[in-house]
Amino acid sequence: TGSGQQSVTGVEASDDANSYWRIRGKSDSSCQRGTPVKCGQAIRLTHVNTGKNLHSHHFPSPLSNNQEVSAFGDDGEGDDLDVWIVQCSGTYWEREDAVRFKHVGTEVFLSITGEQYGHPIRGQREVHGMPAANHHNYWKAMEGVFIKPSMDPAKHDEL
């Protein structure tokens, strides 16, 4: 049901290789690697294995009937419905922070509740958009490469 685009699901295991997403800027020039992500910044999340962007639009999700969240585009290129705002409490998204992602185009929050798919993706949970901020839309980075910014950008200590 829904749009027919690739489903986005959630799993309990934080080290599942299919759960890795790359954070990108709204456009290629607006997010340099190693630059801290600001609270309130617009980003795109690109699935590492497929190159598709986290996407949402006005389709009902198949299990909960909330708003569908899908994977869309090719090689990180999609459309303006791939943009999310990082909501966090400080100035920057810190490694240990739980954050929210608010969809720019439809204003829903990226969420996961308890609805689970059956065959062929048994046990995977539906990821969807919800219209209100609540405890179902907090996300935390569990794995990945985190680059601590240098206080002195002119200092370079690599070989």
C-alpha positions in Angstrom: 0.0 0.0 0.0 1.0 3.6 0.0 3.3 5.2 -2.6 5.1 2.0 -3.7 8.5 3.5 -2.8 11.0 1.6 -0.7 9.9 1.0 2.9 12.0 2.4 5.8 11.9 0.2 8.8 13.4 0.1 12.3 15.1 -2.7 14.1 16.3 -3.2 17.7 20.0 -3.9 16.9 22.1 -0.8 16.7 24.8 -2.5 14.7 22.7 -3.6 11.8 24.6 -2.6 8.6 21.2 -1.7 7.0 20.6 0.9 9.6 23.4 3.3 8.6 22.5 6.7 7.3 24.8 9.5 6.1 24.0 13.0 7.1 24.2 15.5 4.2 23.4 19.1 3.8 20.3 20.5 2.1 22.6 21.0 -0.9 26.1 19.6 -1.6 27.8 22.9 -0.8 26.0 23.6 2.6 27.5 20.7 4.7 31.2 20.2 4.8 32.4 16.9 6.3 33.4 17.4 9.9 31.3 20.5 10.4 29.1 20.2 13.4 25.3 19.9 12.7 23.5 22.8 14.2 20.2 22.5 16.0 17.6 23.8 13.6 19.7 22.9 10.6 18.1 21.4 7.4 19.7 18.1 6.5 19.2 15.1 4.3 19.7 11.5 5.5 21.0 9.2 2.8 20.9 5.4 3.3 24.5 4.1 3.1 23.7 0.8 1.3 21.1 2.0 -1.2 22.0 5.7 -1.8 18.3 6.7 -1.3 17.2 9.6 0.9 14.9 9.5 3.8 11.7 10.9 2.3 8.1 11.6 3.3 4.9 12.8 1.5 1.2 12.8 2.0 0.5 9.0 1.8 -0.8 7.0 4.7 1.7 4.5 6.2 0.7 0.9 5.7 0.5 -0.3 9.3 -0.3 2.7 11.6 -2.0 4.9 9.0 0.3 7.8 10.0 2.3 9.5 7.3 4.5 7.2 5.1 8.3 7.6 5.3 10.1 6.0 2.5 13.5 5.8 0.8 13.6 7.8 -2.4 16.0 9.0 -5.1 19.2 7.6 -6.6 22.8 8.1 -5.4 21.7 10.7 -2.8 19.8 12.8 -5.3 16.1 13.1 -4.7 13.8 16.1 -4.2 12.7 18.8 -1.7 10.7 16.2 0.2 14.0 14.7 1.5 14.7 17.6 3.8 14.5 17.3 7.6 15.2 19.8 10.4 17.3 18.6 13.3 15.6 19.5 16.6 17.9 19.4 19.6 18.4 21.3 22.9 21.7 22.9 22.5 23.6 24.8 19.8 24.8 21.6 18.0 23.7 18.0 17.7 26.0 16.3 20.2 26.9 12.6 20.0 24.9 11.5 23.0 21.9 13.6 22.4 18.5 12.3 21.5 17.1 14.5 18.7 14.0 14.9 16.6 13.7 15.2 12.9 10.9 17.4 11.5 10.0 17.0 7.9 10.2 20.4 6.1 7.6 19.7 3.4 4.9 18.2 5.6 5.8 19.2 9.2 5.6 15.7 10.6 8.1 14.2 13.0 10.1 11.1 12.1 8.7 8.4 14.4 8.6 4.8 15.3 6.0 3.0 17.4 5.3 -0.7 17.9 3.7 -1.7 14.6 5.7 -4.6 13.1 5.7 -6.0 9.6 5.0 -9.6 8.8 6.4 -11.5 5.7 8.9 -10.7 4.1 10.3 -8.3 6.7 9.0 -10.0 9.9 9.8 -8.2 13.1 10.9 -4.9 11.5 9.0 -1.9 12.8 7.3 0.7 10.7 9.0 4.1 10.5 6.4 6.9 9.9 5.7 10.6 10.4 3.5 11.8 13.2 2.0 15.3 13.4 3.0 16.0 17.0 6.2 15.8 19.0 6.1 13.0 21.5 8.2 10.2 23.0 8.0 8.2 19.8 10.1 10.6 17.8 13.4 10.8 19.7 16.3 9.4 17.8 19.9 8.8 18.9 23.0 8.0 16.9 24.3 4.6 18.1 27.0 3.8 15.7 29.1 5.7 13.2 32.0 7.9 12.6 32.0 11.1 14.7 34.5 13.8 13.9 35.3 16.2 16.7 35.9 19.6 15.2 39.3 21.3 15.8 39.2 24.5 17.9 41.9 25.9 15.6 41.0 25.3 11.9 44.5 26.4 10.8 46.2 23.6 12.9 46.7 20.4 10.9 48.3 17.4 12.5 47.9 14.6 9.9 50.9 13.1 8.1 
